[in-house]
Amino acid sequence: MSTEPRINDRIRVPEVRLVGPSGEQVGIVPLAKALELAQEYDLDLVEVAATARPPVCKLMDYGKFKYESAMKAREARKNQAHTVIKEMKLRPKIDPHDYDTKKGHVVRFLKQGDKVKITIMFRGREQSRPELGFRLLQRLADDVQDLGFVESAPKQDGRNMIMVLGPHKKKTEAMAEARAAADARKAERLGRGPAADDVEDVEDEVAEVEETEAVEAEADDVATEDAEVEQPAEAAQDA
C-alpha cells in the first residue's frame, strides 16, 4: 500500500481533522471548508494520517515540504560513516624508498578513518623466511602507531602474510575534520581572489591525477613482476 500522502482533490472523505500551517489545531471541519482554507492561504491540503477517524489533514506548501525533506535526507547521507578497508601490498625485501611511499599511503588511509589491510607477498625461497614479513609488518605498525593500531595480528595466509590496521579516529571525526579543512582552504582561496582559486584548483587536480597514476602503475608493476619472476623462482627452488 502506498504511503504517498493524498493532496487536495485526491482526498475522499466528508470531514477531516484539520491542522493549520503553523501546527495549530483547527478542529474537525467539512472537507469543502478545508479546501476553501487551503485556497485562501494558497497552500495544499495534505492528508497526513489516513487511518485516523476522521483523517488528519494539514495545510502546507507541499513542494517546499518535499524539498526540505530531500535536503535533510541528503545531509543525513553526507554524515553517514562507511568504514572502508584499503589494501597495501609489500615485498619482504622492499626498497627503503618504496617502503616510505607505501607507508605514506597507509598514513593517508588511517587519517581518513579507514582500515588498512597490509599484505606481505612472498615468492620462491622467501616463503621459508616468514620472519622477514613479520618484522616488516611490526616495523610498519610501530611507524604509524600514532594514527592506528593493530586490529588483526600478522598471520600467514598461503604465500602471503596479512595484518589489519585500524584507525584511532572514527570515520565521522575524520570526515568532519576533512570538511572543516576544505572549508578553511576555500575561505583562504576566496580571500586571495578568483585567479588564485582557479590556479590552485588546477594544481590540486593535477596532483590527484598524478598520485592515482603512480599507484596504478605500482600495482601493474607488482602484477607483472609476479607473472615474470614467480615461476622461475619456484623452479629454482625445486631444483
N, C-alpha and C positions, 0 to 999 in steps of 0.2 A: 504494500500500500504506500502511495506517495506521501511524503511528508512536506511537500511544497505547500506553503500557505496559500489559501484562497484569497483573492483580491477583488474588491468591488462587486461587479455583477456576477462573479462566479459563486458568491455566497448565496445559498438557497435555504434560508430559514426565516420564519416570520419575525422573530425577535432575537436580539443579541445583547450580551453584557458588554457595554462599551467602555473602553479605556481611552482617555484623552491623549493628545500628543505629548504631554509632559508627564504621563504616567498617572494622572489623576483619574479617579473612578467616576464615570458619568452615570452609571447605573444601567438598568435594563431598559432598552428603547426599541421601538419597531425598526426593522431593517431599513425601511424607507427614510426614517428620521436619521439613522446613522449615515446613510448615503448622502443625505442632504447636508449633514455637518461636514462630511468629507469634502464635498464640493465647495462648501463655504470656506473651509480652511485651505483649499487647494492641496489636499493630501489624499492618500489612499486609505481605504478601509480594508485592513488585513485581518483575516481570521487566524488567531494565534493559538487557540485551544479548541479544536473541533469537537472533542469528546465531552466537553463540559456542557451542562444543560442549564441555561441556554449557552450556545457557543460564545467564546470570548473573542471580541474583535478590538483592534486598536487603530487609532488614527495616526498615520506615519507617512513619511516620504520613503516609499519602498525602494526607490532607486538609490537613495542615499544610504539606506539601511544595508542593502546588498554590497555597496561599495565599501562601507566601513567594516562589514563582516569579512570581506575579501582581504582588506588591509590587515586586519587582526590575524587572520589565518596565515598570511604571508609573513608577518612579524614572528608568529609562533614557530613557523618552519625555519625562519632565519636563526632563531635562538636554539633550535634543536642541536644536540651534540651527537654526531655519528663517529664513534671511535673507529679508526681505520688502522689496519695492520700493514705497515710498509715492510719491504724486504730489501736487505742489502747482502750481497754475496762477496765473499773474500776468499783468497787463497792462503794456505798456511804460511808460505814464504812470500808474502806480499811486499812490494817495494815500499819504503817509507813514505814517498810522495803519494803513492796510490792510497796508502793507509790514511794519510791526513785528509785526502779528498773524500774518501768514503766516510771517515769519521765526521767530516763536515756535514754530509747528507744526514747522518744519524742525528747529529745535534739539531739540525733544522727540523727533522721529523718530530723529535721529542719536544722541541719548543712549540710546535703546532698542536701538541697534546695527543699525538698518535703513538701507537705501539710500533716497535720495530723488531722484525724477525731477522736475526743475523745468522747467515748460513756460511759455514766454512766448507769449501768443496775440496775434497782430497782426490788425488789422481795417482795411479801407479803405486810406487813404493811409499808414497806419502800415507797411504792407508794403514801402514804398520806403525805410524808415528802420531797417534791421536793426541798425544800431549802437546804437540805443536799447535793444534787447533784450540785446545783448551786454554793454553797460555795466551793465545791471541784474543780469544773471547774475554778472558779475565782482564787483559790489558785494556780492551775497549770499554768494558763495564766500569773500570776504575777511571778512565779518562772522561766519561760522561756521567759520573755519579751525582754531579750537582743538578743534572736535568732529568735523570731517570734511574731506575733500579732494575735489578734482575728479577723479572717476573717468572721466567721459566729457566731453570739452571741448564747449563750446556749438557746435551745428551747426543749420543751417536744415533744417526738415522741412515743406515746403509753406508754409502760412501761420503755422507755429509755429517757435519756436526752442527746442531741448531741451538740457539739461545734466543729468548724473547726479552726485550727491554720494555718496561712500562714507564710512562712519563710521570713525574711528580705532580705536574699541573693537570687539572681536569681540562677536558676539551672545551667546556664552556668558558673557563677562565682564559684559555689561550685564544679563543675566538674573540672574547671581549677585549683583550689586550691588543690583538691584531686590528680590530676595528678602531680602537682609540688611536693607535699609531697611524693608521691610514687617514683618519680624520685630521690628526695633527699635521701630517705631511701635506694634506690637501689645503689646510688653512695656511701653511707656510708658503705653498706654491701660489696661492691666490694673493698673498701679500707681496710676492715678487713680480706679479703681473702675468698676463696670459702667455707671453712669449716663453718665459722660463718654464711655465707649466707644460707647454707643448713639447719643449726640448726634453724635459725630464721624463715625460710620459713615453716618448720615443726611446730614450735610453733604457727605461725600465723594461719595455717590451723587447728590445734587442737583447738585454741581459738575460731575460727569461727564456727567450728562444735559444740563445747560446747554451744556457745551462741544460735545457731539455735535450738539445742535440748532443751535448757531451755525455749525458747519462745514457742516452740511447746508443751512442757509438760505443761506450764502455760495455754495455750489455751485449752488443753484437760481437765485440772482441772476445768476450768470455765464451760466447756460444761457439765462435769459430775456433777458439783455442781448444775447447772441449772436443770438437769434431776432429781436429788435426792431430792432437797430441795424445789423447786418451788411449787410442788403440795401440800405437807403437809402444807406449809406456807399459801397458799391460802385457804386451807380447814379450817385452824385455824382461819383465818380472817372471813370466812363466819360464823363459829360457834360463 
